[in-house]
């Protein structure tokens, strides 16, 4: 057990946290795609308002023209680039369809189509930029310079961390970030490793212990031997893992692009055939052109686009009202596909903050629980350590009066000492075989009791794990960087049986990939920087928003803004409902498009009737998708 801490030590100032690095975040309007989309949307809405109120065509016509030009500029350029590479994509097809609609008087239809595509392109560009921002920002955790001890051991020099090599000795002062992965040679301190392991409490570091680049040193000085090249540090590997996991989604994108190419080519060939074949059989040019333009309109995939988007966007809006930010329609759809859940512990199932859970005075101490807690809190009151704050908070919660502390001292890795009511009181960590952090309290050199502190379990955690089990048919897997005892305690409280503890970030990624290699589609829920690679590797990822790291928030597909854990199964249910409506809408759209196309090819489809059928199907699928805006869509058990 920790013995008495000498009161003759000079007070150790609390480490000052380094200034926060400015967050690298691309502004939305810094993206040209977003500027074009905004201009097109504003022009379209202004034109639509004038059009619907019966204003003269010269007032809204130019606004529609602006929407065509600004919104169609980027897709047109992409289409032309594709043509130069001897390919054809849907972007160019949509531009042609919009111009075709305008050519036969359906200017509003064409402008709406342009705005939809411009907006989707802007959102895609923003998502890409924000992901790049978050990965670059992660590198800011690691310092750019480090203090290296010279070969003779007597001098120091400041060097770029990129120049460090294995075998170098670093001096890590109180409050500094560790410059490289290595092992402690000399000194005792505590390190905040939450960014790497998810461990909520500072970890004691003594000679022989491993330290990680980017972690924050506590109040003691350390000498550390570099054991990994900076390019191979845990932080650097996290960046690599996030980038690699993000690239694993590329095959799906390639599949979509192949479908787009085939559809675009087929659409162009079909339109040309509809125009050219009647000419060969003597139909006049005007009638043939009208038939071809009608075909272009009724075969346009507007209804298909709206078949997919309204249910997903309605689900996103509904989730947003309940504190869940789902980043895109694709992310919402993927949430409904999951059949396995993996959960982080610290900050996800637990609140990530210690609390006093047990107060045990020794029988011969003459103290009851309140007296022991008040004595410990009085000694801890001047400290800024997380454990100290938890002890003081527990005493205040019981309404206990705290005596003033004098001659306060703190020893890194051991505890604090102070004079309280004329007695020398120490509070320090005890070596205990327990799943909790145990601190021992002594008075005048004699032990008087212990306090146990644990990471507080979220009240809704058991109900959430039960709901996820019912949804997927399999109990969630617990993945944590914390020690086995703490993991077992949380698993027992939440009914989980598959528990994997002591995992570094790559260990969580390996676990997620192992589940997915067995045919599972995994939803991972986490909050820290150490969770970001697993969030990226999983089929779908959800981050806890209130205390989540920037990288986790950017990497995840969805963010729980208010940290209400019960929203996880709720948003999965909502996503499944949205996917069912998408299927319904695709069937409706397919029936309408097929019927109208056959009518135009086999018979004679009047243009107004073709436009009415096309727009009618679009409105129908849109209204069907809006059903998910209802409150019952969130709360209904499915």
C-alpha positions as CSV (number, residue, x, y, z in Angstrom):
1,X,0.0,0.0,0.0
2,X,1.0,3.6,-0.4
3,X,2.6,4.9,2.7
4,X,2.9,8.4,4.0
5,X,4.0,11.1,1.6
6,X,6.5,13.5,3.2
7,X,5.3,17.0,3.9
8,X,8.8,18.4,3.5
9,X,8.6,18.2,-0.2
10,X,8.3,21.5,-2.1
11,X,4.8,22.0,-3.6
12,X,4.6,20.8,-7.1
13,X,2.7,23.2,-9.4
14,X,-0.1,21.7,-11.3
15,X,0.9,21.2,-15.0
16,X,-0.5,23.7,-17.3
17,X,-2.3,22.3,-20.3
18,X,-0.7,23.3,-23.6
19,X,-2.6,25.8,-25.6
20,X,-5.2,24.2,-27.8
21,X,-4.2,23.7,-31.4
22,X,-6.5,25.6,-33.7
23,X,-8.8,23.1,-35.3
24,X,-8.3,22.7,-39.0
25,X,-11.8,22.9,-40.5
26,X,-12.6,23.6,-44.1
27,X,-15.2,26.3,-44.4
28,X,-18.2,25.2,-46.4
29,X,-18.1,28.2,-48.8
30,X,-14.4,27.6,-49.3
31,X,-15.4,24.8,-51.6
32,X,-16.3,25.8,-55.2
33,X,-19.0,23.0,-55.3
34,X,-20.8,24.5,-52.3
35,X,-20.7,28.1,-53.8
36,X,-22.1,26.9,-57.1
37,X,-24.8,24.9,-55.4
38,X,-25.8,27.7,-53.1
39,X,-26.1,30.1,-56.0
40,X,-28.2,27.6,-58.0
41,X,-30.5,27.0,-55.0
42,X,-31.1,30.6,-54.2
43,X,-31.8,31.5,-57.9
44,X,-34.1,28.5,-58.2
45,X,-36.1,29.3,-55.1
46,X,-36.5,33.0,-56.1
47,X,-37.6,32.0,-59.6
48,X,-40.0,29.4,-58.2
49,X,-41.6,31.9,-55.9
50,X,-42.2,34.3,-58.8
51,X,-43.4,31.5,-61.1
52,X,-46.0,30.2,-58.6
53,X,-47.3,33.7,-57.9
54,X,-48.1,34.3,-61.6
55,X,-45.3,36.8,-62.3
56,X,-44.3,37.5,-65.9
57,X,-41.9,35.1,-67.4
58,X,-39.2,37.8,-67.8
59,X,-39.0,38.1,-64.0
60,X,-38.4,34.4,-63.2
61,X,-36.9,33.2,-66.5
62,X,-33.5,34.8,-65.9
63,X,-33.4,33.3,-62.4
64,X,-34.0,29.8,-63.7
65,X,-31.3,30.4,-66.3
66,X,-28.9,31.4,-63.4
67,X,-29.8,28.1,-61.7
68,X,-29.1,26.2,-64.9
69,X,-25.7,27.8,-65.3
70,X,-24.4,27.9,-61.7
71,X,-25.8,24.5,-60.7
72,X,-24.9,22.8,-64.0
73,X,-21.4,24.2,-64.3
74,X,-19.6,21.6,-62.2
75,X,-21.6,18.5,-63.4
76,X,-21.1,19.7,-67.0
77,X,-17.3,19.9,-66.5
78,X,-17.3,16.5,-64.9
79,X,-19.2,15.1,-67.8
80,X,-16.9,16.7,-70.4
81,X,-13.9,15.2,-68.6
82,X,-15.6,11.9,-68.7
83,X,-16.2,12.3,-72.4
84,X,-12.5,13.1,-72.9
85,X,-11.8,9.8,-71.2
86,X,-14.3,8.1,-73.5
87,X,-16.8,7.4,-70.7
88,X,-20.3,8.8,-70.0
89,X,-21.7,9.5,-66.6
90,X,-25.0,10.4,-65.1
91,X,-23.9,14.0,-64.4
92,X,-23.8,14.8,-68.1
93,X,-27.0,12.8,-68.7
94,X,-28.8,15.0,-66.1
95,X,-27.5,18.1,-67.8
96,X,-28.8,16.9,-71.2
97,X,-32.2,15.9,-69.6
98,X,-32.5,19.3,-67.9
99,X,-31.7,21.1,-71.2
100,X,-34.1,18.8,-73.0
101,X,-36.9,19.7,-70.5
102,X,-36.2,23.3,-71.1
103,X,-36.2,22.9,-74.8
104,X,-39.9,21.7,-74.7
105,X,-41.0,24.2,-72.1
106,X,-40.4,22.3,-68.9
107,X,-38.0,24.8,-67.4
108,X,-39.0,24.2,-63.8
109,X,-38.4,20.4,-64.0
110,X,-34.9,20.9,-65.5
111,X,-33.9,23.5,-62.9
112,X,-35.0,21.3,-60.0
113,X,-33.0,18.4,-61.4
114,X,-29.9,20.7,-61.7
115,X,-30.3,21.9,-58.1
116,X,-30.6,18.3,-56.7
117,X,-27.4,17.2,-58.4
118,X,-25.5,20.4,-57.5
119,X,-26.4,20.0,-53.9
120,X,-25.4,16.4,-53.7
121,X,-22.1,17.2,-55.3
122,X,-21.4,19.9,-52.7
123,X,-22.3,17.6,-49.8
124,X,-19.9,14.9,-51.1
125,X,-17.1,17.5,-51.5
126,X,-17.7,18.8,-48.0
127,X,-17.6,15.3,-46.4
128,X,-14.3,14.6,-48.2
129,X,-12.8,17.8,-47.0
130,X,-13.9,17.4,-43.4
131,X,-12.5,13.9,-43.2
132,X,-9.2,15.2,-44.5
133,X,-9.3,18.0,-41.9
134,X,-9.8,15.6,-39.0
135,X,-7.0,13.3,-40.1
136,X,-4.6,16.2,-40.4
137,X,-5.8,17.5,-37.0
138,X,-4.9,14.2,-35.3
139,X,-1.3,14.8,-36.2
140,X,-1.4,18.0,-34.0
141,X,-1.6,15.8,-30.9
142,X,2.0,14.9,-31.3
143,X,4.4,17.8,-30.6
144,X,6.6,19.1,-33.4
145,X,9.7,19.4,-31.2
146,X,11.2,17.4,-28.3
147,X,13.9,17.9,-25.7
148,X,16.7,15.4,-26.4
149,X,19.4,14.6,-23.9
150,X,22.9,14.8,-25.4
151,X,25.1,11.7,-25.7
152,X,27.1,12.7,-22.6
153,X,24.0,12.9,-20.6
154,X,24.6,16.3,-19.2
155,X,23.2,18.6,-21.9
156,X,19.9,19.1,-23.7
157,X,18.9,20.2,-27.2
158,X,15.6,20.9,-28.8
159,X,15.1,18.9,-32.0
160,X,12.2,18.3,-34.4
161,X,10.4,15.1,-33.5
162,X,10.7,13.9,-37.1
163,X,14.5,13.8,-36.5
164,X,14.3,11.5,-33.5
165,X,15.7,8.0,-33.9
166,X,15.4,4.8,-31.9
167,X,17.7,4.9,-28.9
168,X,17.5,8.7,-28.3
169,X,16.8,9.8,-24.7
170,X,14.1,12.5,-24.2
171,X,13.4,14.7,-21.2
172,X,9.6,15.1,-20.7
173,X,8.9,18.0,-18.4
174,X,5.7,18.4,-16.4
175,X,2.7,19.4,-18.6
176,X,4.5,18.5,-21.8
177,X,3.3,16.0,-24.5
178,X,5.5,13.0,-25.1
179,X,7.4,13.4,-28.4
180,X,7.8,9.7,-29.3
181,X,6.8,6.2,-28.3
182,X,9.3,4.9,-25.8
183,X,10.0,3.5,-22.4
184,X,10.6,5.4,-19.1
185,X,14.3,5.3,-18.0
186,X,14.0,7.5,-15.0
187,X,11.4,9.5,-13.0
188,X,7.8,9.0,-11.9
189,X,4.8,10.8,-13.2
190,X,1.3,10.2,-14.5
191,X,0.3,10.3,-18.1
192,X,-3.1,11.1,-19.6
193,X,-3.5,8.4,-22.3
194,X,-7.2,8.9,-23.0
195,X,-6.4,9.7,-26.7
196,X,-4.7,6.4,-27.2
197,X,-6.2,3.8,-24.9
198,X,-9.5,5.4,-23.8
199,X,-8.4,4.9,-20.1
200,X,-10.3,7.8,-18.3
201,X,-7.8,8.2,-15.5
202,X,-4.1,9.3,-15.7
203,X,-1.8,6.2,-15.6
204,X,1.2,6.1,-13.3
205,X,4.5,5.9,-15.2
206,X,7.6,4.5,-13.6
207,X,10.9,3.2,-15.0
208,X,10.2,0.4,-17.4
209,X,6.7,1.6,-18.3
210,X,5.8,2.3,-21.9
211,X,4.7,5.8,-23.0
212,X,3.1,7.0,-26.3
213,X,3.6,10.0,-28.5
214,X,1.0,12.7,-28.0
215,X,0.0,11.7,-24.5
216,X,0.1,14.4,-21.8
217,X,2.7,14.1,-19.0
218,X,1.5,15.0,-15.5
219,X,3.4,16.7,-12.6
220,X,6.6,14.7,-12.7
221,X,9.6,14.8,-15.0
222,X,10.5,11.7,-17.1
223,X,13.5,10.5,-19.1
224,X,12.3,8.3,-21.9
225,X,14.2,6.1,-24.4
226,X,12.7,6.3,-27.9
227,X,11.7,2.8,-29.0
228,X,9.8,3.5,-32.3
229,X,10.5,5.7,-35.2
230,X,8.1,8.7,-35.2
231,X,6.6,7.4,-38.4
232,X,5.7,4.2,-36.6
233,X,4.2,5.7,-33.5
234,X,0.7,4.7,-32.3
235,X,-0.6,8.2,-33.3
236,X,0.8,7.8,-36.8
237,X,-0.6,4.3,-37.1
238,X,-4.0,5.6,-36.1
239,X,-3.9,8.1,-39.0
240,X,-2.9,5.3,-41.4
241,X,-5.6,3.0,-40.1
242,X,-8.3,5.6,-40.6
243,X,-7.1,6.3,-44.1
244,X,-6.9,2.6,-45.0
245,X,-10.3,1.8,-43.5
246,X,-11.9,4.7,-45.4
247,X,-10.5,3.4,-48.7
248,X,-12.1,0.0,-48.1
249,X,-15.4,1.6,-49.0
250,X,-14.2,2.5,-52.5
251,X,-15.4,-0.8,-54.2
252,X,-19.0,0.2,-53.5
253,X,-18.4,3.6,-55.1
254,X,-16.8,1.8,-58.1
255,X,-19.9,-0.4,-58.5
256,X,-22.2,2.7,-58.5
257,X,-20.0,4.3,-61.1
258,X,-20.3,1.3,-63.3
259,X,-24.1,1.3,-63.0
260,X,-24.1,5.0,-63.8
261,X,-22.0,4.5,-66.9
262,X,-24.3,1.8,-68.3
263,X,-27.4,3.7,-67.5
264,X,-26.1,6.8,-69.1
265,X,-25.0,5.1,-72.3
266,X,-28.3,3.2,-72.5
267,X,-30.3,6.4,-72.0
268,X,-28.4,8.2,-74.8
269,X,-28.7,5.3,-77.2
270,X,-32.4,4.9,-76.4
271,X,-33.1,8.6,-76.9
272,X,-31.3,8.7,-80.2
273,X,-33.2,5.6,-81.3
274,X,-36.5,7.1,-80.3
275,X,-35.6,10.2,-82.4
276,X,-34.1,8.5,-85.4
277,X,-36.2,5.4,-86.0
278,X,-39.5,7.3,-86.6
279,X,-37.6,9.5,-89.1
280,X,-36.7,6.5,-91.1
281,X,-40.3,5.5,-91.3
282,X,-41.3,9.0,-92.6
283,X,-42.3,10.8,-89.4
284,X,-41.7,14.5,-89.6
285,X,-38.8,16.1,-87.7
286,X,-40.9,18.0,-85.2
287,X,-43.0,15.0,-84.2
288,X,-39.9,12.8,-83.9
289,X,-38.1,15.4,-81.7
290,X,-41.2,15.8,-79.5
291,X,-41.4,12.1,-79.0
292,X,-37.7,11.9,-78.2
293,X,-37.9,14.8,-75.7
294,X,-41.0,13.2,-74.1
295,X,-39.0,10.0,-73.8
296,X,-36.1,11.9,-72.2
297,X,-38.5,13.4,-69.7
298,X,-40.4,10.3,-68.7
299,X,-37.3,8.1,-68.6
300,X,-35.5,10.7,-66.5
301,X,-34.6,9.2,-63.1
302,X,-36.0,12.1,-61.1
303,X,-38.6,9.8,-59.5
304,X,-35.8,7.3,-58.8
305,X,-33.7,10.0,-57.1
306,X,-36.7,11.1,-55.0
307,X,-37.6,7.5,-54.3
308,X,-34.4,7.2,-52.3
309,X,-33.8,10.6,-50.8
310,X,-37.1,11.6,-49.1
311,X,-37.3,8.6,-46.8
312,X,-33.6,8.9,-45.9
313,X,-33.7,12.7,-45.5
314,X,-36.9,12.5,-43.5
315,X,-35.2,9.9,-41.2
316,X,-32.2,12.2,-40.9
317,X,-34.5,15.1,-39.9
318,X,-36.4,12.9,-37.4
319,X,-33.2,11.6,-35.9
320,X,-31.9,15.2,-35.6
321,X,-34.9,16.2,-33.6
322,X,-34.0,13.5,-31.1
323,X,-30.3,14.4,-30.8
324,X,-28.7,12.2,-33.4
325,X,-26.8,13.8,-36.3
326,X,-26.7,11.4,-39.2
327,X,-24.2,12.8,-41.7
328,X,-25.7,11.7,-45.1
329,X,-28.3,9.6,-46.7
330,X,-25.8,6.9,-47.4
331,X,-24.9,6.8,-43.7
332,X,-28.5,6.5,-42.7
333,X,-29.1,3.6,-45.1
334,X,-26.0,1.8,-43.9
335,X,-27.2,2.0,-40.3
336,X,-30.1,-0.2,-41.1
337,X,-27.9,-2.9,-42.6
338,X,-26.0,-3.7,-39.4
339,X,-26.4,-7.1,-37.7
340,X,-23.7,-6.9,-35.0
341,X,-22.8,-4.1,-32.6
342,X,-19.4,-3.4,-31.0
343,X,-19.3,-1.0,-28.1
344,X,-16.4,1.0,-26.6
345,X,-16.5,1.2,-22.8
346,X,-15.0,4.5,-21.5
347,X,-17.2,7.5,-22.5
348,X,-19.7,5.2,-24.3
349,X,-21.2,2.7,-21.9
350,X,-19.7,4.7,-19.0
351,X,-19.5,8.5,-18.5
352,X,-15.7,8.6,-18.6
353,X,-15.5,10.3,-15.2
354,X,-14.6,8.6,-11.9
355,X,-16.9,8.5,-8.9
356,X,-16.5,7.3,-5.3
357,X,-18.4,4.0,-5.1
358,X,-17.2,2.7,-1.7
359,X,-16.0,4.3,1.5
360,X,-14.4,1.8,4.0
361,X,-13.1,3.2,7.3
362,X,-10.9,0.7,9.3
363,X,-12.5,-0.6,12.5
364,X,-9.9,0.9,14.8
365,X,-9.8,4.3,13.1
366,X,-12.6,5.9,15.1
367,X,-14.1,7.2,11.9
368,X,-17.4,6.5,10.2
369,X,-17.9,6.8,6.4
370,X,-18.7,10.5,6.4
371,X,-15.8,11.4,8.6
372,X,-13.3,9.4,6.5
373,X,-14.7,10.9,3.2
374,X,-14.5,14.4,4.7
375,X,-10.9,13.9,5.9
376,X,-9.8,12.6,2.4
377,X,-11.7,15.4,0.6
378,X,-10.1,18.1,2.8
379,X,-6.6,16.8,1.9
380,X,-7.5,16.5,-1.8
381,X,-9.3,19.8,-2.1
382,X,-6.3,21.8,-3.5
383,X,-5.5,19.1,-6.1
384,X,-6.6,19.2,-9.7
385,X,-6.2,15.5,-10.2
386,X,-9.4,13.7,-11.6
387,X,-9.4,11.3,-8.6
388,X,-9.2,14.3,-6.2
389,X,-12.0,16.1,-7.9
390,X,-14.2,12.9,-7.6
391,X,-13.4,12.6,-3.9
392,X,-14.3,16.3,-3.2
393,X,-17.5,15.9,-5.3
394,X,-18.6,12.9,-3.3
395,X,-18.1,14.8,0.0
396,X,-20.0,17.7,-1.3
397,X,-22.8,15.5,-2.5
398,X,-23.2,14.2,1.1
399,X,-23.2,17.8,2.4
400,X,-20.0,17.3,4.4
401,X,-18.0,20.3,5.7
402,X,-14.4,20.3,4.7
403,X,-11.7,21.5,7.1
404,X,-9.0,23.8,5.5
405,X,-5.8,22.1,4.3
406,X,-2.4,23.4,5.0
407,X,1.1,22.5,3.8
408,X,-0.3,20.7,0.8
409,X,2.1,18.7,-1.3
410,X,1.7,16.2,-4.2
411,X,4.0,13.5,-5.3
412,X,3.5,12.2,-8.9
413,X,2.3,8.7,-9.0
414,X,1.8,8.4,-5.3
415,X,-0.7,10.9,-3.9
416,X,-1.1,14.0,-1.8
417,X,-0.3,15.1,1.7
418,X,-1.7,18.0,3.8
419,X,-2.2,19.1,7.3
420,X,-5.9,18.9,8.2
421,X,-7.1,20.0,11.7
422,X,-3.6,19.5,13.1
423,X,-3.2,16.0,11.6
424,X,-0.9,14.9,8.8
425,X,-3.2,13.3,6.2
426,X,-2.1,11.5,3.1
427,X,-4.3,10.1,0.2
428,X,-2.6,7.9,-2.3
429,X,-3.2,5.0,-4.6
430,X,-3.2,1.5,-3.1
431,X,-2.0,-1.6,-4.8
432,X,-5.2,-3.6,-4.7
433,X,-6.5,-6.5,-6.7
434,X,-9.8,-4.9,-7.7
435,X,-11.6,-3.7,-10.8
436,X,-11.8,-0.2,-9.1
437,X,-9.2,2.4,-8.4
438,X,-8.5,2.2,-4.6
439,X,-6.9,5.0,-2.6
440,X,-5.7,4.7,1.0
441,X,-6.1,7.4,3.6
442,X,-3.7,7.8,6.4
443,X,-3.7,10.1,9.5
444,X,-0.5,10.8,11.3
445,X,1.2,7.8,9.5
446,X,-1.5,5.3,10.4
447,X,-4.0,3.9,7.8
448,X,-7.6,4.9,8.6
449,X,-9.5,3.5,5.6
450,X,-9.8,3.3,1.8
451,X,-11.9,4.8,-0.9
452,X,-12.9,2.9,-4.1
453,X,-13.5,4.9,-7.3
454,X,-14.9,3.5,-10.6
455,X,-15.9,5.0,-13.9
456,X,-19.6,5.7,-13.7
457,X,-21.9,3.5,-15.8
458,X,-24.5,5.3,-17.8
459,X,-27.9,4.6,-16.4
460,X,-29.3,3.7,-19.8
461,X,-26.5,1.3,-20.7
462,X,-28.2,-2.0,-19.7
463,X,-31.4,-1.0,-21.6
464,X,-29.4,-0.1,-24.7
465,X,-27.5,-3.3,-24.8
466,X,-30.7,-5.3,-24.4
467,X,-32.4,-3.3,-27.2
468,X,-29.4,-3.9,-29.5
469,X,-29.4,-7.6,-28.8
470,X,-33.1,-7.7,-29.7
471,X,-32.5,-5.8,-32.9
472,X,-29.6,-7.8,-34.2
473,X,-30.2,-11.2,-32.6
474,X,-26.7,-11.1,-31.1
475,X,-25.4,-9.4,-27.9
476,X,-23.0,-6.5,-28.5
477,X,-19.2,-7.1,-28.2
478,X,-17.4,-4.9,-25.7
479,X,-14.0,-3.5,-27.1
480,X,-12.0,-1.4,-24.6
481,X,-8.4,-0.3,-24.0
482,X,-9.1,-0.5,-20.2
483,X,-7.9,-3.3,-18.0
484,X,-9.8,-6.6,-17.7
485,X,-11.3,-6.0,-14.3
486,X,-13.0,-2.7,-15.2
487,X,-14.2,-4.3,-18.5
488,X,-15.7,-7.3,-16.6
489,X,-17.5,-5.0,-14.2
490,X,-19.2,-3.1,-17.0
491,X,-19.9,-6.3,-18.9
492,X,-21.6,-7.8,-15.9
493,X,-23.8,-4.7,-15.4
494,X,-24.9,-4.6,-19.1
495,X,-25.3,-8.3,-19.7
496,X,-22.4,-8.6,-22.2
497,X,-20.4,-11.8,-22.6
498,X,-18.0,-11.2,-25.4
499,X,-15.5,-8.9,-23.7
500,X,-12.1,-7.8,-25.2
501,X,-10.0,-5.6,-23.0
502,X,-6.5,-4.0,-23.1
503,X,-6.9,-3.1,-26.8
504,X,-4.9,-0.4,-28.5
505,X,-6.5,1.2,-31.5
506,X,-5.3,-1.4,-34.0
507,X,-6.6,-4.1,-31.7
508,X,-10.1,-2.6,-31.9
509,X,-9.8,-2.4,-35.7
510,X,-8.7,-6.1,-35.8
511,X,-11.7,-7.1,-33.8
512,X,-14.1,-5.2,-36.0
513,X,-12.5,-6.6,-39.2
514,X,-12.5,-10.1,-37.7
515,X,-16.3,-9.8,-37.2
516,X,-16.8,-8.5,-40.7
517,X,-14.6,-11.1,-42.2
518,X,-17.0,-13.7,-40.8
519,X,-19.8,-12.1,-42.8
520,X,-21.1,-9.6,-40.2
521,X,-22.0,-5.9,-40.8
522,X,-20.7,-4.2,-37.7
523,X,-21.9,-1.0,-36.0
524,X,-19.2,0.4,-33.8
525,X,-20.0,3.0,-31.1
526,X,-17.2,5.0,-29.5
527,X,-16.0,8.4,-28.5
528,X,-12.2,8.9,-28.4
529,X,-9.4,9.4,-30.8
530,X,-8.4,5.8,-30.1
531,X,-11.9,4.7,-31.5
532,X,-11.6,6.6,-34.8
533,X,-9.9,3.7,-36.7
534,X,-12.6,1.3,-35.6
535,X,-15.3,3.8,-36.5
536,X,-13.8,4.1,-40.0
537,X,-13.3,0.3,-40.4
538,X,-16.8,-0.7,-39.3
539,X,-19.8,-1.0,-41.7
540,X,-21.3,1.9,-39.8
541,X,-20.0,4.1,-36.9
542,X,-21.7,6.2,-34.2
543,X,-19.7,8.7,-32.0
544,X,-20.8,10.1,-28.6
545,X,-20.9,13.8,-29.3
546,X,-20.7,15.6,-25.9
547,X,-17.2,14.5,-25.0
548,X,-16.2,12.9,-28.3
549,X,-12.9,13.7,-29.9
550,X,-12.8,15.8,-33.2
551,X,-11.5,12.8,-35.1
552,X,-14.2,10.4,-33.8
553,X,-16.9,13.0,-34.6
554,X,-15.6,13.5,-38.1
555,X,-15.0,9.8,-38.8
556,X,-18.3,8.5,-37.6
557,X,-21.4,8.2,-39.8
558,X,-23.6,9.6,-37.0
559,X,-23.1,11.6,-33.8
560,X,-25.2,11.3,-30.6
561,X,-25.3,15.0,-29.7
562,X,-26.7,14.7,-26.2
563,X,-25.0,11.5,-25.3
564,X,-28.3,9.7,-24.9
565,X,-27.2,6.1,-25.4
566,X,-30.8,4.8,-25.9
567,X,-30.9,6.7,-29.3
568,X,-28.5,4.1,-30.8
569,X,-31.1,1.3,-31.2
570,X,-33.7,3.9,-32.0
571,X,-31.8,5.3,-35.0
572,X,-31.1,1.8,-36.2
573,X,-34.8,1.1,-36.2
574,X,-35.5,4.3,-38.0
575,X,-32.9,3.5,-40.6
576,X,-34.5,0.1,-41.2
577,X,-37.9,1.8,-41.7
578,X,-36.3,4.2,-44.2
579,X,-34.8,1.4,-46.2
580,X,-38.2,-0.3,-46.4
581,X,-39.7,2.9,-47.8
582,X,-36.9,3.2,-50.3
583,X,-37.8,-0.2,-51.7
584,X,-41.4,0.7,-51.8
585,X,-40.6,4.0,-53.6
586,X,-38.3,2.3,-56.1
587,X,-41.1,-0.1,-57.0
588,X,-43.5,2.8,-57.5
589,X,-41.0,4.8,-59.5
590,X,-40.1,1.8,-61.6
591,X,-43.7,1.0,-62.5
592,X,-44.4,4.6,-63.5
593,X,-41.3,5.0,-65.6
594,X,-41.7,1.7,-67.3
595,X,-45.4,2.3,-68.1
596,X,-44.8,5.8,-69.4
597,X,-41.8,4.7,-71.5
598,X,-43.7,1.8,-73.0
599,X,-46.7,4.1,-73.7
600,X,-44.4,6.6,-75.5
601,X,-42.6,3.9,-77.5
602,X,-45.6,1.7,-78.4
603,X,-48.4,4.3,-78.6
604,X,-48.5,8.1,-78.6
605,X,-48.0,9.6,-75.2
606,X,-49.1,13.3,-75.2
607,X,-46.3,15.5,-73.7
608,X,-48.6,17.1,-71.0
609,X,-49.7,13.6,-69.9
610,X,-46.1,12.4,-69.9
611,X,-45.0,15.3,-67.7
612,X,-48.1,14.8,-65.4
613,X,-47.2,11.1,-65.0
614,X,-43.6,11.8,-64.5
615,X,-44.2,14.6,-61.9
616,X,-47.1,12.6,-60.4
617,X,-44.8,9.7,-59.6
618,X,-42.2,12.1,-58.3
619,X,-44.7,13.7,-55.9
620,X,-46.1,10.3,-54.8
621,X,-42.8,8.8,-53.8
622,X,-41.8,12.1,-52.2
623,X,-44.9,12.2,-50.0
624,X,-44.4,8.5,-49.1
625,X,-40.9,9.2,-47.9
626,X,-42.1,12.1,-45.8
627,X,-44.0,9.7,-43.5
628,X,-40.8,9.3,-41.5
629,X,-41.0,12.8,-40.3
630,X,-43.8,11.8,-37.9
631,X,-43.0,11.4,-34.2
632,X,-44.3,7.9,-34.2
633,X,-41.7,6.9,-36.7
634,X,-39.0,7.4,-34.0
635,X,-40.8,5.8,-31.1
636,X,-42.6,2.9,-32.7
637,X,-41.2,-0.5,-31.9
638,X,-40.2,-2.4,-35.0
